[in-house]
Amino acid sequence: MKLTDNEKRDVVKLIEEGKVLPEKYRFLLFDESKQVELTWNGKSDEVTNVVLPFQIIEQVDEPRSENVKMSQGSFDFASGRQITGWTNKLIWGDNKYILSSLKNGPMREEIEKEGGIKLIYIDPPFDVGADFSMNVDVGDISYEKKPNVLEHIAYSDTWGLGQNSFLSMIYERLKLISDLMSKNSSIFVHSDWRVNSRLRLVLDEVFGKDNFKNEIIWKRFGAHNDGKKFGVITDSIFYYTKGTPKYIQQSEAYDEKYIKERFTQEDERGRFYPNVITGKGPGPARFFRGESIEPPKGRHWTYVQ
């Protein structure tokens, strides 16, 4: 702790007068290393540990049980009904209490037995305005769903302090989520320009800035014809991990029709397609198979050496 004589007198005077110390003294008095931290009114490291019972409201059976790969003990293949297990569930309720019940309740053992949760995608409400109606598309028809009285009350309570309320809400839930995730797992968080900068700092604090993998830009709209400003046409999806998740390449083999239409040439090495390997604008010669070859006039080779 390194305080000047003037700073020491200021601290004593402020304490005697019962006043709040300026922010700079928090680091001077209690923290040797100054670290970047996002703070807001109402921030707390405490998370709920409430455990509520889950009640089955509706059970949707899978008629083609042969398509469901589950163990014999957790699945009745005759009826196509799941008997036990924590997967394949759509849980309705306050997500904070759902996460707390999964973390602290009897399902925690089942989740850990399967190695924890490997992949999470969340789409939290980030437009902290007054209108919480939403459009639901069914086929070619769009329906507008207005919030009911209970939803109005819930949202009013949640967003009472604006972005302070949002940050407190998302911070607690992310901490609950983090505790449920396996050692090698991934989380994707959808956001937009309203809270991107603050949400990124919250994610850094919960998962660690070194576990940030990427910001995926999602172009949701076409260009806006607005002469007064640049149109906002993208959202962000923040990608974080715990540990080192295994990346599984998703690919499918080309079908025969595509191969024949796309790869029109063939030699002893197999099928291939011709492609232009020059670009507009002059450029130097390149070596191909030991021979220096000039590009066509006004063109350059697109491959560098």
C-alpha positions as CSV (number, residue, x, y, z in Angstrom):
1,M,0.0,0.0,0.0
2,K,1.5,3.3,-1.1
3,L,-0.4,6.4,-0.1
4,T,0.9,9.9,0.0
5,D,0.5,11.9,3.2
6,N,-2.3,13.9,1.5
7,E,-4.1,10.7,0.5
8,K,-3.8,9.4,4.0
9,R,-5.4,12.6,5.4
10,D,-8.1,12.4,2.8
11,V,-8.9,8.8,3.7
12,V,-9.1,9.5,7.4
13,K,-11.3,12.6,6.8
14,L,-13.7,10.7,4.5
15,I,-14.0,7.8,7.0
16,E,-14.7,10.2,9.9
17,E,-17.3,12.0,7.9
18,G,-18.9,8.7,6.9
19,K,-18.5,9.3,3.2
20,V,-17.8,6.8,0.5
21,L,-14.1,6.5,-0.6
22,P,-13.3,7.4,-4.2
23,E,-12.9,4.4,-6.5
24,K,-9.1,4.9,-6.8
25,Y,-8.7,4.0,-3.1
26,R,-10.2,0.5,-3.7
27,F,-7.1,-0.5,-5.6
28,L,-4.6,1.5,-3.4
29,L,-5.9,0.0,-0.2
30,F,-6.9,-3.5,-1.1
31,D,-5.4,-4.6,-4.3
32,E,-1.7,-4.5,-5.3
33,S,-2.3,-5.5,-8.9
34,K,-4.7,-3.2,-10.8
35,Q,-6.9,-5.4,-13.0
36,V,-9.6,-4.4,-15.5
37,E,-13.0,-5.2,-14.0
38,L,-16.6,-4.4,-15.1
39,T,-18.6,-3.2,-12.2
40,W,-22.3,-2.1,-12.0
41,N,-24.9,-1.2,-9.4
42,G,-26.1,-4.5,-7.9
43,K,-23.2,-6.7,-8.9
44,S,-22.9,-9.7,-6.6
45,D,-20.9,-13.0,-6.7
46,E,-23.6,-14.8,-4.9
47,V,-25.8,-17.2,-7.0
48,T,-29.0,-18.9,-6.1
49,N,-28.9,-22.5,-4.8
50,V,-32.7,-23.0,-4.9
51,V,-33.8,-26.6,-5.8
52,L,-37.3,-26.9,-7.2
53,P,-39.0,-30.2,-8.2
54,F,-39.6,-30.9,-11.9
55,Q,-43.1,-31.9,-12.8
56,I,-43.9,-33.6,-16.1
57,I,-46.6,-31.5,-17.9
58,E,-46.5,-33.3,-21.3
59,Q,-44.7,-36.3,-22.7
60,V,-44.1,-36.5,-26.5
61,D,-43.4,-40.0,-27.6
62,E,-41.1,-40.9,-30.5
63,P,-43.1,-43.3,-32.7
64,R,-40.0,-44.5,-34.6
65,S,-38.0,-45.8,-31.6
66,E,-35.4,-47.4,-33.9
67,N,-34.1,-43.9,-34.6
68,V,-33.4,-43.2,-31.0
69,K,-30.0,-44.4,-29.8
70,M,-30.4,-44.8,-26.0
71,S,-29.5,-47.5,-23.5
72,Q,-32.0,-50.2,-22.9
73,G,-32.3,-49.2,-19.2
74,S,-33.4,-45.6,-20.0
75,F,-35.7,-46.2,-23.0
76,D,-38.7,-48.4,-23.5
77,F,-38.3,-49.6,-27.1
78,A,-41.8,-51.1,-27.2
79,S,-43.6,-47.9,-26.5
80,G,-40.9,-45.5,-27.7
81,R,-41.0,-43.7,-24.4
82,Q,-38.0,-42.4,-22.4
83,I,-38.0,-43.8,-18.9
84,T,-35.1,-42.1,-17.2
85,G,-32.3,-39.7,-18.0
86,W,-31.9,-36.0,-18.1
87,T,-31.7,-35.6,-21.9
88,N,-34.5,-34.8,-24.3
89,K,-36.3,-32.4,-22.0
90,L,-37.9,-29.1,-22.7
91,I,-38.1,-27.3,-19.3
92,W,-40.5,-24.4,-18.9
93,G,-39.9,-21.9,-16.2
94,D,-37.5,-19.2,-14.9
95,N,-34.1,-20.2,-16.3
96,K,-32.3,-19.1,-13.2
97,Y,-34.2,-21.6,-11.0
98,I,-34.0,-24.3,-13.7
99,L,-30.2,-23.9,-13.8
100,S,-30.0,-23.8,-10.0
101,S,-32.1,-26.9,-9.8
102,L,-30.0,-28.7,-12.3
103,K,-26.8,-27.7,-10.5
104,N,-27.9,-28.5,-7.0
105,G,-30.7,-31.0,-7.4
106,P,-30.8,-34.8,-8.1
107,M,-30.3,-34.4,-11.8
108,R,-26.7,-33.1,-11.1
109,E,-25.5,-36.6,-10.5
110,E,-27.0,-37.8,-13.9
111,I,-25.4,-34.9,-15.7
112,E,-22.0,-35.6,-14.2
113,K,-22.3,-39.3,-14.9
114,E,-22.5,-38.4,-18.6
115,G,-19.4,-36.1,-18.3
116,G,-21.2,-32.8,-17.9
117,I,-22.8,-30.6,-20.5
118,K,-20.7,-30.4,-23.6
119,L,-22.4,-27.7,-25.7
120,I,-24.6,-24.7,-24.8
121,Y,-26.2,-22.0,-26.9
122,I,-28.2,-19.2,-25.3
123,D,-30.1,-16.3,-26.8
124,P,-30.7,-14.0,-23.8
125,P,-33.0,-10.9,-24.2
126,F,-30.7,-8.1,-25.0
127,D,-33.1,-5.4,-26.3
128,V,-33.8,-3.9,-22.9
129,G,-36.8,-1.8,-24.0
130,A,-40.4,-1.6,-22.9
131,D,-42.0,-3.8,-25.7
132,F,-41.5,-7.5,-25.1
133,S,-43.9,-8.7,-27.8
134,M,-42.5,-11.0,-30.4
135,N,-43.3,-12.2,-33.9
136,V,-43.7,-16.0,-34.5
137,D,-43.5,-17.3,-38.0
138,V,-45.7,-20.3,-38.9
139,G,-45.2,-21.2,-42.5
140,D,-45.8,-18.0,-44.5
141,I,-47.9,-16.4,-41.8
142,S,-46.4,-14.2,-39.0
143,Y,-48.2,-13.9,-35.7
144,E,-47.5,-11.3,-33.0
145,K,-47.4,-12.6,-29.5
146,K,-48.1,-10.0,-26.8
147,P,-46.8,-10.6,-23.3
148,N,-49.4,-11.5,-20.7
149,V,-49.8,-9.8,-17.3
150,L,-47.4,-12.1,-15.5
151,E,-44.8,-11.6,-18.2
152,H,-45.2,-7.8,-18.0
153,I,-44.6,-8.0,-14.2
154,A,-41.6,-10.3,-14.6
155,Y,-40.0,-8.1,-17.3
156,S,-40.6,-4.9,-15.3
157,D,-38.9,-6.5,-12.3
158,T,-36.0,-7.8,-14.4
159,W,-35.3,-4.6,-16.2
160,G,-36.1,-2.1,-13.4
161,L,-32.5,-0.7,-13.5
162,G,-31.9,-0.9,-17.2
163,Q,-28.5,-2.4,-18.2
164,N,-27.6,-2.8,-14.5
165,S,-30.5,-5.3,-14.2
166,F,-29.4,-7.0,-17.5
167,L,-25.8,-7.4,-16.3
168,S,-26.9,-8.8,-12.9
169,M,-29.3,-11.2,-14.7
170,I,-26.8,-12.6,-17.2
171,Y,-23.9,-12.7,-14.8
172,E,-25.6,-15.0,-12.3
173,R,-26.9,-17.3,-15.0
174,L,-23.6,-17.5,-16.7
175,K,-22.0,-18.5,-13.4
176,L,-24.6,-21.2,-13.0
177,I,-24.1,-22.4,-16.5
178,S,-20.3,-22.5,-16.1
179,D,-20.6,-24.8,-13.1
180,L,-22.7,-27.3,-15.1
181,M,-20.4,-27.4,-18.1
182,S,-17.9,-30.2,-18.6
183,K,-14.1,-29.7,-18.6
184,N,-14.0,-29.7,-22.4
185,S,-17.1,-27.8,-23.5
186,S,-18.3,-24.9,-25.5
187,I,-20.8,-22.1,-25.1
188,F,-22.2,-19.8,-27.8
189,V,-24.0,-16.6,-26.6
190,H,-26.1,-14.5,-29.0
191,S,-26.0,-10.7,-28.5
192,D,-26.3,-7.5,-30.4
193,W,-24.9,-3.9,-30.5
194,R,-26.8,-2.8,-27.4
195,V,-24.9,-4.9,-24.9
196,N,-22.0,-6.5,-27.0
197,S,-19.2,-4.6,-25.3
198,R,-20.4,-5.2,-21.7
199,L,-21.5,-8.8,-22.3
200,R,-18.0,-9.6,-23.7
201,L,-16.4,-8.4,-20.4
202,V,-18.9,-10.5,-18.3
203,L,-18.0,-13.6,-20.4
204,D,-14.3,-12.8,-19.9
205,E,-14.8,-12.7,-16.2
206,V,-16.9,-15.9,-15.9
207,F,-15.0,-18.1,-18.5
208,G,-11.6,-16.3,-18.6
209,K,-10.5,-14.1,-21.5
210,D,-8.1,-16.8,-22.7
211,N,-11.1,-19.0,-23.3
212,F,-12.6,-16.6,-25.8
213,K,-12.4,-18.3,-29.2
214,N,-14.2,-16.1,-31.6
215,E,-16.9,-13.6,-32.3
216,I,-19.2,-14.9,-35.0
217,I,-20.8,-12.1,-37.0
218,W,-24.3,-13.0,-38.1
219,K,-25.7,-10.9,-40.9
220,R,-29.4,-10.9,-40.2
221,F,-30.6,-8.2,-42.6
222,G,-29.8,-6.7,-46.0
223,A,-28.4,-3.2,-46.3
224,H,-30.7,-0.6,-45.0
225,N,-31.6,2.3,-47.2
226,D,-30.9,5.0,-44.6
227,G,-29.1,8.1,-45.7
228,K,-28.6,9.4,-42.1
229,K,-26.6,6.5,-40.6
230,F,-25.0,3.2,-41.3
231,G,-27.6,0.5,-40.9
232,V,-27.1,-2.1,-38.2
233,I,-27.5,-5.4,-40.0
234,T,-25.5,-7.8,-37.9
235,D,-25.7,-9.6,-34.5
236,S,-22.8,-11.3,-32.7
237,I,-22.4,-14.8,-31.3
238,F,-19.6,-15.0,-28.7
239,Y,-17.8,-18.4,-28.6
240,Y,-16.1,-19.4,-25.3
241,T,-14.8,-22.7,-24.1
242,K,-13.9,-24.5,-20.9
243,G,-10.8,-26.6,-21.4
244,T,-10.0,-27.8,-24.9
245,P,-13.2,-29.1,-26.6
246,K,-12.7,-31.7,-29.4
247,Y,-13.5,-30.2,-32.8
248,I,-15.5,-32.5,-35.0
249,Q,-15.4,-31.7,-38.7
250,Q,-18.8,-31.8,-40.2
251,S,-18.7,-32.9,-43.9
252,E,-20.7,-35.0,-46.4
253,A,-19.4,-36.8,-49.5
254,Y,-20.4,-35.2,-52.8
255,D,-23.1,-37.1,-54.7
256,E,-22.4,-38.5,-58.1
257,K,-24.4,-35.9,-60.0
258,Y,-22.5,-33.0,-58.5
259,I,-19.1,-34.7,-59.1
260,K,-19.9,-35.2,-62.8
261,E,-21.3,-31.6,-63.3
262,R,-18.5,-29.9,-61.3
263,F,-15.4,-31.9,-62.0
264,T,-15.7,-32.1,-65.8
265,Q,-12.0,-33.1,-66.5
266,E,-10.4,-36.5,-65.7
267,D,-6.9,-38.0,-66.0
268,E,-5.0,-40.9,-64.4
269,R,-5.1,-39.1,-61.0
270,G,-8.9,-38.7,-61.0
271,R,-11.5,-36.1,-61.7
272,F,-10.8,-32.3,-61.6
273,Y,-12.1,-29.0,-62.9
274,P,-10.3,-26.2,-64.7
275,N,-10.0,-22.9,-62.9
276,V,-8.7,-19.4,-63.6
277,I,-5.5,-18.8,-61.7
278,T,-4.9,-15.2,-62.7
279,G,-6.3,-12.0,-61.5
280,K,-6.8,-8.5,-63.0
281,G,-3.7,-6.4,-63.0
282,P,-0.1,-7.0,-64.1
283,G,2.3,-9.2,-62.2
284,P,5.7,-11.0,-62.4
285,A,6.4,-14.5,-63.7
286,R,6.1,-17.5,-61.5
287,F,7.8,-20.9,-61.5
288,F,5.6,-23.9,-62.4
289,R,7.3,-27.3,-62.4
290,G,10.7,-25.6,-62.7
291,E,9.7,-23.3,-65.6
292,S,9.3,-19.6,-65.4
293,I,6.0,-18.6,-66.9
294,E,4.7,-15.1,-67.6
295,P,1.0,-14.4,-66.9
296,P,-1.2,-13.1,-69.7
297,K,-0.8,-9.4,-70.5
298,G,-2.5,-7.2,-67.9
299,R,-3.0,-10.2,-65.5
300,H,-1.1,-11.7,-62.5
301,W,-0.8,-15.1,-61.0
302,T,-3.1,-15.4,-58.0
303,Y,-0.8,-17.9,-56.3
304,V,2.3,-16.6,-54.6
305,Q,5.6,-18.4,-54.2
